[in-house]
Amino acid sequence: MNIRLGSTVINCADLETMTAFWAQALSLTPSSLDPADRFRVLRGPRVNLSLQLSDTPVTARDQMHLDLYSDDRAGEVERLAGLGAAFERHHDDPEDDYVVMRDPEGNHFCVCAVAPMSPRYVAVVGPDDESLAGAVDRSFLMETAFDAGQQLAMRRWVVVCGGGRGVMGAVADGVAAGGGVSLGVLASADRAAAHPALTYALPTGLGELRNGLLVRVADAVLAIGGSWGTLSEVALAVRTNVPVVSIAGWDLPDSTGLVRTGSAAAAMVELTRILS
């Protein structure tokens, strides 16, 4: 299926007030602030919200509402009220996990409590620049790694990689584009060797031995492409019961710990199943 939800659209009578409220409420960036605009997209790393100026009175408000999730519901409710939101209903039952509020034009939204989640760690392994040199599928692997990094970031999973160039660099770029967190476990002892898109870089000075460290800190491994170093990481993961999802990898013996896929999207389905 080649379709995805791009944006939720709210019709409004005062585009400026609504832009100011929702941009601050969700830390989003408006596509523009031109007073002549009739439509604006408020963008963030994981969500888009669109506002459209309506020519007629906005009615039937209860046909749509937004659910906002926070592990600090009380603090967020107070902050949103300070921005101009009004209370529609406080939680009446102590077991209720949400508060109903209205934005400056009266649109309902709920602030829902969620328990803080321990993030999942996914190690992404694959050929470096040297191994990719002259490879027929280089473009596919680099594009797939970027796409995978972005999709992992959107799921709020921490991405662990080798921290260098090639597939490692492409996945770090994708994580950065998705607003996520990446940790590079470097083979060298020099932090300057880290790819610039990484959130954090850990220089180990362990050389190839760092492959074992990279695998052992992960809840699952995503292998993209094949090289001797990648093969060692896949073998270590299978050997130590860390699940592996592979995209365009070498033809390896069947194993209960290894799932083969053909794309980043298919890999996300498998990783979600494994980590749920």
Backbone torsions as a table, in degrees:
resi	resn	phi	psi	omega
1	MET	NA	123.5	-177.8
2	ASN	-105.7	63.6	-179.3
3	ILE	-149.8	147.0	177.9
4	ARG	-149.7	160.0	175.8
5	LEU	-74.7	119.2	-177.8
6	GLY	-90.5	-43.3	-175.9
7	SER	-165.0	148.4	168.7
8	THR	-93.0	133.8	-174.8
9	VAL	-111.5	130.4	175.6
10	ILE	-113.1	122.8	172.6
11	ASN	-77.1	139.1	-176.6
12	CYS	-146.9	158.4	179.8
13	ALA	-94.6	-28.0	-179.2
14	ASP	-122.6	95.1	-174.1
15	LEU	-65.6	-35.2	-176.6
16	GLU	-68.3	-47.0	-179.4
17	THR	-63.5	-42.9	-179.1
18	MET	-67.8	-37.1	177.0
19	THR	-62.0	-47.1	-178.6
20	ALA	-61.9	-42.6	-177.2
21	PHE	-65.8	-54.6	-173.2
22	TRP	-73.0	-29.9	176.9
23	ALA	-63.5	-42.8	178.8
24	GLN	-75.9	-36.3	-177.3
25	ALA	-62.6	-39.5	-174.8
26	LEU	-116.0	11.3	-179.3
27	SER	53.2	50.8	179.8
28	LEU	-105.4	158.3	-179.4
29	THR	-110.3	119.9	179.5
30	PRO	-65.9	145.2	177.7
31	SER	-63.8	-28.6	173.4
32	SER	-166.1	170.2	175.3
33	LEU	-123.6	25.4	-179.1
34	ASP	-69.3	121.3	-179.0
35	PRO	-59.9	-20.7	-179.8
36	ALA	-79.7	-9.5	-178.3
37	ASP	-65.6	146.2	171.6
38	ARG	-113.9	-4.8	-177.7
39	PHE	-148.4	132.4	177.8
40	ARG	-134.8	143.4	172.9
41	VAL	-107.7	126.1	175.8
42	LEU	-100.0	115.6	-170.0
43	ARG	-108.7	145.1	172.3
44	GLY	-142.6	175.1	-177.4
45	PRO	-65.0	-25.6	-175.4
46	ARG	-125.6	-1.2	-175.0
47	VAL	-154.6	145.2	169.3
48	ASN	-118.6	140.0	174.1
49	LEU	-131.4	128.5	-177.5
50	SER	-110.9	142.9	177.5
51	LEU	-119.9	133.2	-177.5
52	GLN	-127.6	127.7	178.9
53	LEU	-71.0	128.0	-176.6
54	SER	-99.2	138.7	178.0
55	ASP	-82.1	-17.5	-178.6
56	THR	-121.4	161.3	179.0
57	PRO	-54.6	135.8	-179.0
58	VAL	-79.4	121.8	-177.9
59	THR	-128.2	-177.1	178.1
60	ALA	51.4	47.5	-175.8
61	ARG	-62.3	-32.4	-173.0
62	ASP	-77.8	3.0	176.1
63	GLN	-74.9	-12.9	-179.4
64	MET	-150.1	141.7	170.0
65	HIS	-150.9	163.7	179.2
66	LEU	-105.7	141.6	170.9
67	ASP	-104.9	120.7	176.2
68	LEU	-105.7	137.3	-175.9
69	TYR	-112.8	137.7	179.2
70	SER	-152.7	145.0	173.5
71	ASP	-89.7	5.2	172.8
72	ASP	-132.4	67.8	-174.8
73	ARG	-58.7	-46.9	-176.9
74	ALA	-59.9	-43.7	-179.9
75	GLY	-65.7	-40.3	-180.0
76	GLU	-70.0	-37.7	176.9
77	VAL	-60.3	-43.7	178.5
78	GLU	-63.4	-42.2	-179.7
79	ARG	-64.6	-43.3	-178.4
80	LEU	-68.4	-35.8	175.8
81	ALA	-63.1	-37.3	177.4
82	GLY	-66.7	-24.8	177.6
83	LEU	-83.2	-9.3	178.2
84	GLY	120.9	3.3	177.5
85	ALA	-75.6	148.8	179.3
86	ALA	-112.5	152.9	178.4
87	PHE	-82.5	130.0	171.4
88	GLU	-96.2	-44.5	178.5
89	ARG	-158.1	125.7	169.9
90	HIS	-75.3	163.9	176.6
91	HIS	-70.1	122.1	-177.4
92	ASP	-83.6	-33.6	-178.2
93	ASP	-99.9	133.5	179.3
94	PRO	-55.0	-24.2	-179.3
95	GLU	-87.7	-7.7	176.0
96	ASP	-60.6	139.5	-178.5
97	ASP	-113.3	22.3	-179.1
98	TYR	-148.7	158.7	173.8
99	VAL	-126.2	134.1	179.1
100	VAL	-93.5	128.3	-179.7
101	MET	-131.2	171.2	174.9
102	ARG	-126.3	142.0	176.1
103	ASP	-78.5	-179.6	-174.9
104	PRO	-58.3	-19.0	176.9
105	GLU	-106.6	12.3	172.9
106	GLY	91.3	5.7	178.8
107	ASN	-73.5	133.0	178.8
108	HIS	-67.7	145.0	162.6
109	PHE	-152.2	153.8	-178.8
110	CYS	-112.6	139.2	171.7
111	VAL	-104.2	110.5	-172.4
112	CYS	-104.9	141.2	178.4
113	ALA	-86.3	134.8	173.5
114	VAL	-131.6	146.9	178.2
115	ALA	-73.9	140.0	175.9
116	PRO	-56.7	135.9	-178.3
117	MET	-104.7	139.0	172.4
118	SER	-73.8	124.7	-175.9
119	PRO	-67.8	149.9	173.0
120	ARG	-87.0	146.4	179.2
121	TYR	-112.8	122.9	179.1
122	VAL	-117.8	121.9	176.1
123	ALA	-88.2	127.5	176.8
124	VAL	-108.3	122.0	-177.7
125	VAL	-123.0	152.5	-179.9
126	GLY	175.8	175.2	-176.0
127	PRO	-62.4	146.2	174.2
128	ASP	-86.2	-177.3	-177.3
129	ASP	-57.1	-42.6	-177.7
130	GLU	-64.1	-42.7	179.8
131	SER	-69.2	-28.3	-178.8
132	LEU	-82.6	-14.2	-176.3
133	ALA	-56.6	120.9	177.7
134	GLY	79.3	-0.1	-179.4
135	ALA	-68.7	134.9	-178.9
136	VAL	-62.9	-36.3	-175.9
137	ASP	-96.8	20.9	-176.1
138	ARG	-56.7	-48.7	-177.4
139	SER	-61.6	-42.3	179.3
140	PHE	-61.9	-45.0	-177.9
141	LEU	-65.7	-41.1	-179.8
142	MET	-67.1	-43.1	178.8
143	GLU	-66.4	-39.7	178.7
144	THR	-64.9	-40.3	179.6
145	ALA	-64.9	-42.9	177.8
146	PHE	-61.5	-47.4	179.9
147	ASP	-60.3	-43.3	179.4
148	ALA	-63.3	-43.0	178.5
149	GLY	-59.8	-42.2	179.9
150	GLN	-65.6	-42.8	-179.1
151	GLN	-69.2	-35.7	175.9
152	LEU	-65.2	-40.6	178.2
153	ALA	-62.5	-40.4	-179.6
154	MET	-65.0	-23.3	176.4
155	ARG	-89.6	1.9	179.1
156	ARG	62.5	30.4	173.3
157	TRP	-90.7	141.5	176.6
158	VAL	-78.1	130.3	-178.1
159	VAL	-102.2	126.1	177.6
160	VAL	-110.6	134.3	178.8
161	CYS	-146.9	-180.0	-178.5
162	GLY	-74.2	-13.6	171.8
163	GLY	85.1	0.5	-178.4
164	GLY	-101.6	-148.7	-178.3
165	ARG	-94.2	-169.6	-178.1
166	GLY	72.5	-140.2	-180.0
167	VAL	-58.0	-37.8	-179.6
168	MET	-61.3	-43.5	179.6
169	GLY	-68.9	-39.6	-179.5
170	ALA	-64.6	-40.1	179.6
171	VAL	-68.7	-36.1	176.5
172	ALA	-64.2	-39.0	176.0
173	ASP	-62.4	-42.2	179.2
174	GLY	-65.0	-40.7	177.5
175	VAL	-62.1	-43.9	178.9
176	ALA	-61.7	-41.3	179.6
177	ALA	-65.5	-29.3	179.0
178	GLY	-89.2	2.1	178.7
179	GLY	73.4	27.2	-177.6
180	GLY	-102.1	-167.6	-177.0
181	VAL	-118.4	130.2	177.4
182	SER	-126.9	142.8	179.2
183	LEU	-123.3	122.9	177.6
184	GLY	-98.2	121.2	176.2
185	VAL	-97.6	97.8	-170.1
186	LEU	-80.3	142.8	175.0
187	ALA	-72.0	-32.4	-176.6
188	SER	-87.8	171.8	176.9
189	ALA	-96.2	7.2	-174.7
190	ASP	-108.9	113.2	-179.8
191	ARG	-63.8	-23.5	179.6
192	ALA	-65.6	-16.3	179.4
193	ALA	-78.5	-6.3	-175.9
194	ALA	-72.1	147.2	174.9
195	HIS	-65.5	138.0	-173.8
196	PRO	-65.8	-19.9	-177.9
197	ALA	-80.8	-9.9	-178.5
198	LEU	-63.6	145.0	173.1
199	THR	-75.2	-46.2	179.0
200	TYR	-134.8	147.3	177.9
201	ALA	-127.8	130.1	-178.8
202	LEU	-116.4	98.9	177.9
203	PRO	-76.0	125.6	-175.3
204	THR	-106.9	-29.3	-174.5
205	GLY	68.4	16.6	-175.5
206	LEU	-93.7	-5.3	-176.5
207	GLY	61.5	-140.3	-178.4
208	GLU	-65.0	-18.9	179.0
209	LEU	-64.3	-19.7	179.5
210	ARG	-65.6	-16.7	179.4
211	ASN	-57.7	-38.9	178.6
212	GLY	-66.2	-39.8	178.4
213	LEU	-64.0	-43.8	-178.9
214	LEU	-59.3	-44.8	-178.8
215	VAL	-67.9	-40.5	-172.5
216	ARG	-74.0	-20.0	178.2
217	VAL	-86.1	-3.7	-173.1
218	ALA	-99.8	149.7	171.3
219	ASP	-84.1	-23.4	177.2
220	ALA	-158.1	159.1	179.4
221	VAL	-120.2	134.3	172.3
222	LEU	-110.7	113.9	-180.0
223	ALA	-102.1	125.7	-178.5
224	ILE	-118.9	110.2	-178.6
225	GLY	84.8	-174.7	-178.1
226	GLY	-137.4	139.3	173.1
227	SER	-159.4	169.9	179.9
228	TRP	-61.4	-41.4	178.9
229	GLY	-65.1	-41.6	178.2
230	THR	-62.9	-40.9	179.4
231	LEU	-61.3	-39.9	179.4
232	SER	-65.0	-37.7	-179.9
233	GLU	-69.4	-40.6	177.2
234	VAL	-63.0	-43.9	-179.6
235	ALA	-62.8	-42.8	178.8
236	LEU	-62.7	-40.5	-179.9
237	ALA	-64.8	-49.7	179.9
238	VAL	-61.0	-39.7	-177.9
239	ARG	-65.4	-31.0	-177.3
240	THR	-106.5	17.3	174.6
241	ASN	64.4	31.9	171.1
242	VAL	-95.0	120.1	-176.2
243	PRO	-59.5	142.9	-179.7
244	VAL	-124.6	131.1	169.8
245	VAL	-113.3	129.3	-173.6
246	SER	-117.6	137.4	173.7
247	ILE	-119.8	121.2	176.2
248	ALA	54.2	39.5	179.3
249	GLY	-89.3	179.6	177.5
250	TRP	-67.1	156.6	177.2
251	ASP	-75.6	102.8	-175.5
252	LEU	-111.1	161.9	177.4
253	PRO	-59.7	147.8	177.8
254	ASP	-60.2	142.1	180.0
255	SER	-151.3	143.9	177.6
256	THR	-66.4	-17.7	-178.3
257	GLY	-97.0	6.0	-175.9
258	LEU	-129.8	124.8	177.9
259	VAL	-118.1	128.4	179.6
260	ARG	-96.2	136.3	176.2
261	THR	-136.3	173.4	-177.7
262	GLY	-116.8	-0.3	-177.0
263	SER	-156.5	165.4	177.6
264	ALA	-63.7	-40.0	-179.2
265	ALA	-62.3	-44.6	178.9
266	ALA	-65.6	-36.5	178.3
267	ALA	-64.1	-37.8	179.3
268	MET	-63.8	-37.4	177.6
269	VAL	-60.3	-46.3	-178.7
270	GLU	-67.9	-41.8	179.8
271	LEU	-64.8	-39.4	178.4
272	THR	-63.2	-41.7	177.2
273	ARG	-62.2	-42.9	-177.0
274	ILE	-68.6	-39.6	-172.7
275	LEU	-92.9	-4.7	-179.6
276	SER	-71.7	NA	NA
